[in-house]
Amino acid sequence: MIGKICHLTSVHGRYDNRIFFKECSSLASNNWEVHLVVADGKGDEVLNNVSIWDVGLQKGRFERFFKTTQKVYKKAVELNAQIYHFHDPDLIPSGLRLRKMDKIVFYDIHEDYRTQILIKPWINKYLRRITSFLFGKYEDYAIKRFDGILVPQTGMINYFIHLNKNTKFVANSIIIDDKFDLDEKDYTNKISFHPGTLSKERGVYNMVRAFEYLDKNELILAGPFESQQLLNNTELLEGWKSVKYLGKRPYSEIKEYHKQASIGLILFENVGQYHFAFTVKLFEYMYFGTAVLLPNFGDWIAFNEKYKCGINVDSNNPEKVAEIITYLNDNPKIKKQLGENGRKAVLEELNWGSDEKRLLELYDSIELRDL
């Protein structure tokens, strides 16, 4: 073994794609001794040569913050690893304590938390701005003291690299393990698709309202609504008549809808961190050769200029969105070309094989300290 690593999360489940199937499994397959501490209440196990340790599930946000984080930290100390790699802002204090013990500590920043705080519904709207500011100051202070930082968006690099020179871009790219043949794709159909959590900020109203202006089109939505009230309100929209709502489904089933749909929708609102383009949803659309409607703001513009996988559109203009969907449906050859461009980019560049190399480079750059 090269050395002993301990990944820590107080929020994510043990089978989180980024944490377990990508990072932990890759490190284990490259001769590291890997441990993962979680808090999901499902017990201990060993999978993919990764030892998973469960400290138990706590209900409620505040219980998790005050009790779970302490349990995760206690188990981390008990495991006595050389490298600690944590995945939640709740664990920043634990990371700093481990760093004071002369441990190597990496902070994996899954989201731009300070901007996401500005749209969190559980934080009083009058307190969000000051909460975001204070968290940002604390996160900046901590980042300077860690041995390495990982970010999933190219747009996050310039800011964080000024605080910590050992900042690495490791995207939420996909693992290519499916034998999908692009010749199976029917670009003449009028099926649009969106998998994943549904919220106002993620554009559920934008998508459904566009279908008020479309006939003989189908919109397939797969994933949980952020709240029952949001689902109730969305069902009242005229465009709901064109929606096939699946609810939450296993990924094995989601893949089949990816294969069917000829248009993938990303109609985020320009709030929080939704100006960032490197999303799993986008990479999945591209891998399955699906033409994508993307926002016309933020990183989405440059991304599409480079990879030519879809059409940028004003997410908040349902008539324009419907117009672009109609244009693509009337021109299946253009849909196919956009789909082929996206698939080529994923197969050649935007896949976990590329990001795994950057992950391993980060670990290889560290001089291990004795236990």
C-alpha positions in Angstrom: 0.0 0.0 0.0 1.1 3.6 -0.8 -0.5 5.0 2.3 -3.7 5.3 4.4 -6.5 7.6 3.4 -9.7 8.5 5.2 -12.6 10.2 3.4 -15.1 11.9 5.6 -18.7 12.9 5.0 -21.5 13.8 7.5 -24.1 14.5 4.7 -23.7 12.2 1.7 -24.6 8.6 1.5 -22.0 5.9 1.3 -22.6 5.3 -2.4 -22.3 8.9 -3.5 -21.0 8.9 -7.1 -18.2 11.5 -6.6 -17.1 10.3 -3.2 -17.3 6.5 -3.4 -17.6 5.3 -7.0 -15.1 7.8 -8.3 -12.6 9.1 -5.8 -12.5 6.3 -3.1 -12.7 3.4 -5.6 -10.1 5.0 -7.9 -7.7 5.5 -5.0 -8.3 1.9 -3.8 -7.6 0.5 -7.2 -4.4 2.5 -7.3 -3.0 0.8 -4.2 -4.0 3.2 -1.5 -5.6 1.9 1.8 -8.9 3.7 1.7 -11.4 4.3 4.5 -14.7 6.2 4.2 -16.6 7.5 7.3 -20.3 8.1 6.7 -23.4 8.8 8.8 -26.2 7.0 7.0 -27.2 4.4 9.6 -26.6 1.4 7.3 -23.7 -0.1 9.2 -20.1 -0.9 8.3 -19.0 -2.8 5.2 -16.2 -3.3 2.7 -16.8 -2.7 -1.0 -14.4 -2.1 -3.9 -11.6 -2.6 -1.4 -12.9 0.5 0.5 -13.6 0.1 4.2 -16.9 2.0 5.1 -17.5 3.0 8.7 -20.9 4.2 9.8 -21.3 6.5 12.8 -25.1 6.4 12.7 -27.8 8.6 11.2 -29.1 11.7 13.1 -32.4 13.3 12.1 -32.5 17.0 11.6 -30.1 19.6 10.2 -29.0 20.8 13.7 -28.6 17.4 15.1 -26.4 16.5 12.1 -24.3 19.6 12.5 -23.6 19.3 16.2 -23.6 15.6 16.9 -22.8 13.8 13.6 -19.8 16.0 12.8 -18.3 15.2 16.2 -18.9 11.5 15.7 -17.3 11.6 12.3 -14.3 13.4 13.7 -13.9 10.9 16.6 -14.0 8.0 14.1 -11.5 9.8 11.9 -9.0 10.2 14.8 -9.5 6.5 15.7 -8.6 5.4 12.2 -5.3 7.3 12.4 -4.8 7.8 8.6 -2.1 9.8 7.0 -4.4 11.7 4.6 -7.9 13.0 5.5 -10.2 14.1 2.6 -13.5 15.7 3.7 -16.5 16.5 1.6 -18.8 18.8 3.6 -18.5 22.4 4.9 -19.9 21.1 8.2 -16.6 19.3 8.6 -14.3 22.3 8.2 -13.7 22.6 12.0 -12.8 18.8 12.0 -10.4 19.4 9.1 -8.7 22.2 11.0 -8.4 20.0 14.1 -6.9 17.2 12.1 -4.5 19.7 10.5 -3.3 20.7 13.9 -2.5 17.1 14.6 -0.1 17.3 11.6 -2.3 15.3 9.4 -2.5 15.9 5.6 -6.0 17.4 4.9 -7.8 17.9 1.6 -11.1 19.9 1.3 -13.3 18.7 -1.5 -15.6 21.7 -2.3 -18.7 20.1 -4.0 -20.5 23.4 -4.4 -20.0 27.2 -4.2 -21.5 27.2 -0.8 -21.4 30.9 -0.2 -23.6 31.6 -3.2 -25.9 28.7 -2.5 -26.6 30.1 1.0 -28.2 33.0 -0.8 -31.0 30.8 -2.1 -31.4 28.4 0.8 -35.1 28.4 1.8 -34.4 27.2 5.4 -32.3 30.3 6.1 -34.3 33.5 6.9 -34.1 35.6 3.7 -33.0 38.6 5.8 -30.1 36.7 7.2 -28.9 35.0 4.0 -26.5 37.7 2.9 -24.7 38.1 6.2 -24.6 34.3 6.7 -23.0 34.0 3.2 -20.5 36.7 4.0 -19.5 35.2 7.4 -19.3 31.7 6.0 -17.1 32.9 3.1 -14.7 34.6 5.5 -14.4 31.4 7.6 -14.0 29.2 4.6 -11.3 31.4 3.2 -9.4 31.3 6.5 -9.6 27.5 6.6 -8.7 26.9 2.9 -5.3 28.6 3.4 -4.4 26.0 6.1 -5.3 22.8 4.2 -2.8 20.8 2.1 -5.0 20.7 -1.0 -8.4 21.8 -2.4 -10.6 20.1 -5.0 -13.2 22.0 -7.0 -15.7 20.6 -9.6 -16.0 23.7 -11.7 -13.4 25.5 -13.8 -15.1 28.7 -12.8 -14.1 28.1 -9.2 -10.4 27.7 -9.8 -9.3 31.3 -10.2 -10.7 32.3 -6.8 -9.6 29.4 -4.7 -6.1 29.0 -6.2 -5.3 32.5 -4.8 -6.0 31.1 -1.3 -4.4 27.7 -1.8 -1.9 27.0 -4.6 -2.6 23.3 -4.4 -6.1 23.7 -5.9 -7.1 20.9 -8.3 -10.0 20.8 -10.8 -11.8 17.4 -10.5 -15.1 17.6 -12.3 -18.3 15.6 -11.7 -17.7 13.8 -14.9 -19.2 10.4 -15.7 -17.7 6.9 -15.6 -18.0 5.4 -19.0 -19.2 1.9 -18.4 -22.2 1.6 -20.7 -22.2 0.1 -24.2 -24.7 2.5 -25.7 -24.6 2.7 -29.5 -25.5 6.1 -30.9 -27.2 4.4 -33.9 -29.9 3.3 -31.5 -31.0 7.0 -31.0 -34.1 8.2 -32.8 -33.7 11.9 -33.5 -37.0 12.2 -35.2 -39.0 11.9 -31.9 -40.3 14.8 -29.9 -39.2 13.7 -26.5 -37.5 16.1 -24.1 -36.0 14.9 -20.8 -34.8 16.2 -17.5 -33.6 14.0 -14.7 -32.7 15.1 -11.2 -34.1 17.2 -8.3 -36.8 19.6 -9.4 -36.9 23.1 -8.0 -37.8 26.6 -9.2 -34.1 27.5 -9.3 -33.3 24.4 -11.4 -35.9 25.6 -13.9 -38.9 23.3 -13.4 -41.3 26.2 -14.1 -39.2 27.3 -17.1 -39.5 23.8 -18.6 -43.2 23.2 -18.1 -44.2 26.7 -19.2 -42.4 26.2 -22.5 -44.7 23.2 -23.3 -47.7 25.5 -23.2 -46.5 26.6 -26.7 -45.9 23.1 -28.0 -48.2 20.4 -29.5 -47.5 16.7 -29.8 -44.4 17.0 -27.7 -43.5 15.1 -24.5 -41.5 16.3 -21.5 -40.3 13.5 -19.2 -39.3 14.6 -15.7 -37.6 12.2 -13.4 -36.6 13.1 -9.9 -38.1 14.4 -6.6 -39.7 17.8 -6.4 -38.1 20.0 -3.7 -41.4 20.2 -1.9 -45.0 19.0 -2.2 -46.2 22.6 -2.7 -43.9 23.0 -5.7 -45.3 19.9 -7.3 -48.9 21.1 -6.6 -48.1 24.5 -8.2 -46.4 22.9 -11.2 -49.3 20.6 -11.9 -51.5 23.7 -12.3 -49.5 25.0 -15.2 -51.0 24.5 -18.7 -47.8 22.8 -19.9 -48.2 20.0 -17.4 -50.5 18.3 -19.9 -47.4 17.3 -21.9 -45.5 16.0 -18.9 -44.8 12.4 -18.0 -43.7 12.6 -14.4 -41.7 9.6 -13.2 -40.8 10.6 -9.7 -37.5 9.3 -8.3 -36.2 6.3 -10.3 -33.0 4.2 -10.1 -30.2 5.2 -12.5 -30.6 1.9 -14.5 -34.1 3.1 -15.5 -32.9 6.7 -16.0 -30.4 5.5 -18.6 -33.2 4.1 -20.7 -34.9 7.5 -20.9 -31.6 9.1 -21.7 -31.4 6.7 -24.7 -34.9 7.6 -25.8 -34.9 11.4 -25.5 -33.6 13.5 -28.4 -33.5 16.8 -26.4 -32.1 17.4 -22.9 -33.2 20.4 -20.9 -31.1 22.6 -18.6 -33.1 25.7 -18.0 -31.6 26.9 -14.7 -32.4 30.3 -13.3 -29.4 32.7 -13.0 -29.1 32.4 -9.2 -26.7 30.8 -6.7 -24.1 28.7 -8.4 -26.3 27.8 -11.4 -24.0 29.9 -13.7 -21.5 27.0 -13.6 -21.7 24.5 -16.5 -19.8 21.3 -15.4 -22.8 19.3 -14.2 -23.4 15.5 -14.2 -26.7 16.1 -16.0 -25.0 17.8 -18.9 -22.3 15.1 -19.2 -25.0 12.4 -19.2 -26.9 14.2 -22.0 -23.7 14.5 -24.0 -22.7 10.8 -23.5 -26.1 9.6 -24.7 -25.9 11.8 -27.8 -28.7 14.1 -26.7 -28.9 17.7 -28.1 -29.0 20.1 -25.1 -30.8 23.4 -24.4 -28.5 25.3 -22.1 -28.8 28.7 -20.4 -27.4 31.8 -22.1 -25.5 33.1 -19.1 -22.4 32.2 -17.1 -20.1 29.4 -18.1 -22.7 27.8 -20.3 -21.9 30.1 -23.2 -18.2 29.3 -23.4 -18.8 25.6 -22.7 -21.2 25.3 -25.7 -18.9 27.4 -27.9 -16.2 24.9 -27.3 -18.1 21.6 -27.5 -21.1 22.6 -29.7 -23.4 20.2 -27.9 -26.6 22.2 -28.0 -28.2 25.7 -28.2 -28.0 28.4 -25.6 -31.4 30.0 -24.8 -33.0 32.5 -22.4 -34.2 30.1 -19.7 -36.9 32.5 -18.5 -38.5 32.9 -22.0 -40.8 30.0 -22.5 -41.9 31.1 -26.0 -38.2 31.2 -27.1 -37.5 27.8 -25.5 -40.5 26.3 -27.3 -39.3 27.9 -30.6 -35.8 26.3 -30.2 -37.4 22.9 -29.4 -39.6 23.2 -32.5 -36.6 24.2 -34.6 -34.6 21.1 -33.4 -37.6 18.8 -33.9 -38.0 20.1 -37.5 -34.3 19.5 -38.1 -33.4 16.1 -36.8 -30.0 16.2 -38.6 -29.0 19.2 -36.6 -30.1 17.4 -33.4 -28.0 14.4 -34.4 -25.0 16.6 -35.1 -25.2 18.3 -31.7 -25.6 14.9 -30.1 -22.6 13.5 -31.9 -20.5 16.5 -30.9 -21.4 16.1 -27.2 -20.7 12.3 -27.2 -17.4 12.8 -28.9 -16.3 15.3 -26.2 -17.3 13.0 -23.4 -15.6 9.9 -24.9 -12.4 11.8 -25.6 -12.1 14.3 -22.7 -15.0 14.9 -20.3 -15.0 11.6 -18.5 -13.8 10.2 -15.2 -10.6 8.9 -16.8 -9.4 12.4 -17.2 -10.4 13.6 -13.8 -9.0 10.5 -12.1 -5.6 11.5 -13.4 -5.9 14.9 -11.7 -7.1 13.3 -8.5 -4.0 11.0 -8.4 -1.7 13.9 -9.2 -2.9 15.7 -6.1 -2.3 12.6 -3.9 1.1 11.9 -5.6 2.2 15.5 -4.9 2.0 15.0 -1.2 5.0 13.8 0.9 3.5 11.4 3.3 4.1 11.9 7.0 4.7 9.0 9.4 1.7 7.8 11.4 
